Amino acid sequence: MTRIKEKAVEMIQRMPDDDMFYVINILQSLEEMTAKKDTEREQAITAYQDILKLKGRLPQDFDAEKELAEAREEKYGNLG
């Protein structure tokens, strides 16, 4: 066990049992945040890999700005 984990265990052992509810809540929140971060990272990697698979599939004369403008016009019309 690393020194930082040992210190955390020592601190928890000194705490009264009545306060363990708060410690557990904090640890559960941290665990959920870590799981969410891992999931988001995996989704980002998958999305990037999908983009790389599409690389080179557009025609040479593809104009991204023109396509974006047309899509905005189609979706929003002349709201602006």
Secondary structure, 3 states (H helix, E strand, C coil): CCHHHHHHHHHHHHCCHHHHHHHHHHHHHHHHHHHHHHHHHHHHHHHHHHHHHHCCCCCCCCCHHHHHHHHHHHHHCCCC
